[in-house]
Amino acid sequence: MTAFIEATSPHVMNTYGRVPIALSHGQGCHVWDVNEKLYLDALAGIAVNTLGHNHPKLVSALQEQLTQLIHTSNYYHVPHQETLAAKLVALTGMSNVFFCNSGLEANEAALKMARKYGHDKGIERAEVVVYEKAFHGRSIATLSATGNPKIQAGFAPLVEGFIRVPKDDIEALKKATEGNPNITAVFLETIQGEGGLHPMRLEYLQQVRQLCDERGWLLMIDEVQTGVGRTGKWFAHQWAGIVPDVMTLAKGLGSGVPVGALVAGPKAAHVLQPGNHGSTFGGNPLAMRACVETLSIIEEEGLLDNAAKVGAYLKNSLQQALGHVEGVTDVRGMGLMIGVELAKPCGALVGVAADSGLLISVTADSVIRLVPPLILTEAEADSIVALLTPLVKAFLAA
Ligand SMILES: *Cc1c(COP(=O)(O)O)cnc(C)c1O
């Protein structure tokens, strides 16, 4: 028997509230820790491991890529960038893609674009509409766009040029922007992920699209968490039948390999010109190969349908198991992006669930977030419900 290995990080900077386990390897929707304890992974690295762990096709493509090229720089053409960009263009009906390495980087590019778009029209101090409870990242610009005072605390002065509005209220948006000639963009999440799994109404998204068209604003949608099949369509805005001018992607795009992308439609595609923006690592061959492979495996394995079908099944089962329990205030979500909201803060459940062999997260203090790999089966969904239900009941009764 192996000795119990304690999970500690004395030399890593203490910026996370970590669960005291260390993971060692995984297979499909399961992972094992360094002491060989098994977990069902309903978090997927925060909506990142689209294909689960150790997907044979992804692994062999990456192994092959490692022997060819890992990195070259954007001094040269990178053929895998063109392959992935063409695929993203085909899936969105948009036109051009900029590659970077994370969600906040994609959003940073979007915010620069909103300013340059204004500048090109003679607007010197561009303003961008953002939302209460929004999350766009932790750089200075993206935390300024984020609608969470806890994330902003301690980092003043924040970046100027944001106007904050409540979601789902087109009149509030019109009122907040009335007569303001400096607005250049509206920036939103179709489902606010970190903010507590709050979807925007599809009708509202359509209204915002129309308003942006009327006013000449860019509609910029942060699909860093909702994109790449998570909700059962390629991109969550597609449920509303709209096409944004700018869409940002990251988390699930490379199935675990770090990557970010900004996809732009014709109104935005030519705003950034040589010298305006760049990234050393962005679009490197290894990350691009991971993304190309991830998208083609999603297609081959029908994972959009699986996310829709197993997601509906999981949400339904959770509603049946927990919907009527005193202290459970809501079970909501789309596809495999599901939130169970409790009437009290429940961050402690993350560690309790890990003890029981289930990986989850809690967001916005009181919302249990389930964002498992898109390969989840109904049997695995049953296991999530079987593991989670008694924990939630015991937690609420305590
Ligand atoms: C996670 C997330 C980000 C930030 O992504 P990072 O890769 O952590 O920088 C931005 N927007 C949304 C909606 C996210 O969920």
The ligand as a Gaussian input file, in Angstrom:
#p B3LYP/6-31G(d) Opt

LIG

0 1
 C      -13.371000      31.826000     -16.821000
 C      -13.968000      33.002000     -17.504000
 C      -13.165000      34.079000     -17.922000
 C      -11.689000      34.152000     -17.622000
 O      -10.986000      33.156000     -18.256000
 P       -9.444000      32.876000     -17.837000
 O       -8.991000      31.877000     -18.841000
 O       -9.476000      32.371000     -16.443000
 O       -8.740000      34.174000     -17.946000
 C      -13.776000      35.106000     -18.610000
 N      -15.098000      35.090000     -18.867000
 C      -15.886000      34.079000     -18.486000
 C      -17.344000      34.103000     -18.825000
 C      -15.360000      33.013000     -17.767000
 O      -16.148000      32.018000     -17.357000

